[in-house]
Amino acid sequence: MQDYGRAGFFSSPIHDEHPISAALRQIGLDRDDAHHLTVAIANKCAVFLTCDGPILHHRRAIEAAFSILVRRPSEFVAERSTP
């Protein structure tokens, strides 16, 4: 809680980190990247498209731990274009 004197007080709730986000951070993602993937995983997305280097660097570990594929947009298009 922050005391602003005559202006009042400001209090923000403490939020526990989502278990999926915590696991992604253990894999090596930063907070923002873990949050983006957490939203996709929690919403049962099959594929997460990104050009983000750190996410792509950890994609094998992400795919091993969760039911989601991590792809560059170009990879996704190439996979869908081949018969």
C-alpha positions as CSV (number, residue, x, y, z in Angstrom):
1,M,0.0,0.0,0.0
2,Q,1.3,3.4,-0.9
3,D,0.4,6.4,1.2
4,Y,-0.1,9.6,-0.9
5,G,-0.9,11.8,2.1
6,R,-3.9,13.9,1.6
7,A,-4.5,12.4,-1.8
8,G,-5.3,9.0,-0.2
9,F,-3.9,5.5,-0.6
10,F,-3.1,3.3,-3.5
11,S,-3.3,-0.5,-3.0
12,S,-2.8,-3.1,-5.7
13,P,-3.6,-6.7,-5.2
14,I,-0.9,-9.4,-5.2
15,H,-1.3,-11.7,-8.1
16,D,0.2,-15.2,-8.0
17,E,1.9,-16.2,-11.2
18,H,-0.1,-18.6,-13.3
19,P,1.3,-22.1,-13.2
20,I,1.7,-22.3,-17.0
21,S,3.6,-19.0,-16.9
22,A,5.8,-20.2,-14.1
23,A,6.7,-23.3,-16.1
24,L,7.5,-21.3,-19.2
25,R,9.7,-19.0,-17.1
26,Q,11.5,-22.1,-15.8
27,I,12.1,-23.1,-19.5
28,G,13.8,-19.7,-20.0
29,L,11.2,-17.2,-21.3
30,D,11.0,-13.7,-19.9
31,R,7.8,-12.6,-18.2
32,D,6.2,-11.0,-21.3
33,D,6.9,-13.9,-23.6
34,A,5.7,-16.4,-20.9
35,H,2.5,-14.4,-20.5
36,H,1.7,-14.4,-24.3
37,L,2.2,-18.1,-24.5
38,T,0.2,-18.7,-21.3
39,V,-2.8,-17.0,-22.9
40,A,-2.4,-19.2,-26.0
41,I,-2.0,-22.4,-24.0
42,A,-4.8,-21.7,-21.6
43,N,-7.1,-21.0,-24.6
44,K,-6.1,-24.4,-26.1
45,C,-4.6,-22.9,-29.2
46,A,-3.0,-25.5,-31.4
47,V,-0.3,-23.3,-32.9
48,F,1.5,-20.2,-31.7
49,L,3.0,-18.1,-34.5
50,T,5.9,-15.8,-33.7
51,C,9.1,-14.3,-35.0
52,D,10.4,-13.8,-31.5
53,G,13.9,-15.2,-31.2
54,P,13.8,-16.3,-27.5
55,I,10.5,-18.1,-27.9
56,L,11.7,-19.9,-31.1
57,H,15.0,-20.8,-29.3
58,H,13.0,-22.6,-26.6
59,R,10.3,-24.1,-28.8
60,R,11.4,-27.7,-28.4
61,A,11.1,-27.5,-24.6
62,I,7.8,-25.6,-24.9
63,E,6.3,-28.2,-27.3
64,A,7.5,-31.0,-25.1
65,A,5.9,-29.5,-22.0
66,F,2.6,-28.3,-23.5
67,S,0.2,-29.2,-26.3
68,I,1.1,-26.4,-28.6
69,L,3.2,-26.0,-31.7
70,V,5.5,-23.0,-31.9
71,R,6.2,-21.9,-35.5
72,R,7.4,-18.9,-37.5
73,P,4.6,-17.7,-39.8
74,S,6.6,-18.7,-42.9
75,E,7.0,-22.3,-41.4
76,F,3.3,-22.5,-40.8
77,V,2.5,-21.5,-44.3
78,A,5.0,-23.9,-45.8
79,E,3.7,-26.8,-43.7
80,R,0.1,-26.1,-44.8
81,S,1.1,-25.6,-48.5
82,T,2.7,-29.0,-49.0
83,P,0.2,-31.8,-49.9
